[in-house]
Each structure stands twice: as structure tokens, then as C-alpha cells.
């Protein structure tokens, strides 16, 4: 908007040192690369920026430094599909339901495991239960195919216009001028990905917007 050149910046190695699901930053090395300036009126501005940011990160072939709290990302077992069964520890994680374990998987392998558990790639059985903090109180919540019950509140998917996640723990659903938010004790991403899938592919809403957690 200011008509000044854009300098794309790419970080390598940060993902494995401080992933979104982690509460702590692990000590390690990260590399920052600055691209060549791109004029603001360059018709290929977006393409050039995205090509630069899309460069392969060689550290994705390495394991994370710490896997604690990865259940916020891997919210169900990639092997048996059990929800909220993943237990994390420093060097990996395991499923309390089927006993499958993963020791020091690489960043790329974790990405593949997350893709595997996504709704549509692995079936879901409703209702899905959770404990959440809503309006300052701990309440039980359930997700159904077309709505969710959060304490005494009914959230119908057909009125949700957008979704996002705040502070890695709080799913936020926009309903007109109102925002419905709560803290999930298991995984905020689980809520976003299940509700997003039901809205996009079950209700087939084309005007629905979601901010990816990453």
C-alpha cells in the first residue's frame, strides 16, 4: 500500500524449536534468509513472495527437540483413531488406547501423521465429548454432526461464518457480530478441524472462512 519494495523473509528451523503446540522454546539454531527486494507494483509480487517462502526447510527432516503437548496437534491416534488418547513426552508420544508409540518422528513425519487424522481421511463417530472452560466455568461439551452443545449453549454450524484459534488453546467461532470462544482442555485444533469439516463438506458452505492454525 505504501508503494515501497517488499523484502521477503524466511525462517528455517524455528518449527522444530518452538512449534505452535509447545509451551516452551527449545534451545537450538535457526537461520533467517532475506530475499531480494520486490517492487510493490510488480505484477508477479505475490508469486515471487510465495515462491521464496515456499522454499524447502531442510530442518523438517530432523526430529523436534521436545514433543510435550503435541496432543494439541495430534488430537487423536493416527493408528486406531481414538480421540484424546495421545500422551506426549519429551522424546515422542504414544496412544493410551492401542499402545502404538512414536519416538522422535521428524517434522515431516508429524505433518503426515496430522494429515492422516484429519476428518475425511479418518472417520469420526459422533458425539465427540470434551471438557471446556466457557464463560469462566468448566462445563461439558459435545460436538454433533450439525451442531455443538457447550454447557447450556447450542452452537449451530449453519450460522457460523468463520473460525480461528487464539493463544493455541481457544477456538473462536464468528456468528455475525458475535464471537463464541472457549478454552478446550484437550485440543482447540480438534474443534476447529472437526467443525470446519462439517461446515465445508457436510453442509457445503462456500462462503465460510477459516484461519489455519499452522
VENFENSUL-V552166 format. One record per residue. N is the residue number from 1. OMEGA is omega in whole degrees, -180 to 180 (* if undefined). Layout:
N:OMEGA ; N:OMEGA
This chain:
1:180 ; 2:178 ; 3:175 ; 4:-176 ; 5:178 ; 6:176 ; 7:179 ; 8:-178 ; 9:-178 ; 10:176 ; 11:177 ; 12:174 ; 13:-177 ; 14:-177 ; 15:-177 ; 16:178 ; 17:-179 ; 18:177 ; 19:-175 ; 20:-176 ; 21:-177 ; 22:177 ; 23:-177 ; 24:177 ; 25:179 ; 26:179 ; 27:180 ; 28:-177 ; 29:175 ; 30:179 ; 31:178 ; 32:179 ; 33:178 ; 34:180 ; 35:177 ; 36:178 ; 37:178 ; 38:-178 ; 39:-176 ; 40:-179 ; 41:178 ; 42:-178 ; 43:179 ; 44:-177 ; 45:-176 ; 46:-180 ; 47:-179 ; 48:179 ; 49:-178 ; 50:177 ; 51:179 ; 52:-179 ; 53:-179 ; 54:178 ; 55:180 ; 56:176 ; 57:-177 ; 58:-180 ; 59:177 ; 60:178 ; 61:-179 ; 62:177 ; 63:173 ; 64:176 ; 65:-177 ; 66:-177 ; 67:179 ; 68:178 ; 69:179 ; 70:177 ; 71:174 ; 72:176 ; 73:178 ; 74:-170 ; 75:170 ; 76:-175 ; 77:178 ; 78:-179 ; 79:-177 ; 80:177 ; 81:-179 ; 82:-178 ; 83:178 ; 84:-180 ; 85:-177 ; 86:177 ; 87:-175 ; 88:173 ; 89:-172 ; 90:-174 ; 91:179 ; 92:-179 ; 93:-178 ; 94:180 ; 95:180 ; 96:-178 ; 97:-177 ; 98:178 ; 99:179 ; 100:179 ; 101:178 ; 102:-179 ; 103:178 ; 104:174 ; 105:179 ; 106:177 ; 107:179 ; 108:180 ; 109:177 ; 110:177 ; 111:179 ; 112:178 ; 113:178 ; 114:177 ; 115:-177 ; 116:-176 ; 117:-178 ; 118:173 ; 119:-175 ; 120:174 ; 121:178 ; 122:-174 ; 123:179 ; 124:174 ; 125:-179 ; 126:0 ; 127:177 ; 128:-173 ; 129:179 ; 130:171 ; 131:-178 ; 132:173 ; 133:-175 ; 134:-177 ; 135:176 ; 136:-179 ; 137:176 ; 138:-177 ; 139:175 ; 140:179 ; 141:178 ; 142:174 ; 143:175 ; 144:-176 ; 145:-176 ; 146:178 ; 147:175 ; 148:175 ; 149:-178 ; 150:-171 ; 151:177 ; 152:-175 ; 153:177 ; 154:180 ; 155:179 ; 156:-176 ; 157:-175 ; 158:178 ; 159:180 ; 160:-179 ; 161:-179 ; 162:178 ; 163:176 ; 164:177 ; 165:178 ; 166:174 ; 167:178 ; 168:-177 ; 169:-169 ; 170:174 ; 171:-178 ; 172:180 ; 173:-178 ; 174:178 ; 175:-176 ; 176:179 ; 177:-177 ; 178:177 ; 179:177 ; 180:-178 ; 181:179 ; 182:179 ; 183:177 ; 184:178 ; 185:179 ; 186:-177 ; 187:175 ; 188:-179 ; 189:176 ; 190:179 ; 191:-177 ; 192:-175 ; 193:179 ; 194:-179 ; 195:177 ; 196:-178 ; 197:-180 ; 198:-179 ; 199:-175 ; 200:-171 ; 201:176 ; 202:179 ; 203:177 ; 204:177 ; 205:-178 ; 206:-176 ; 207:-178 ; 208:-178 ; 209:177 ; 210:174 ; 211:-175 ; 212:-178 ; 213:179 ; 214:*
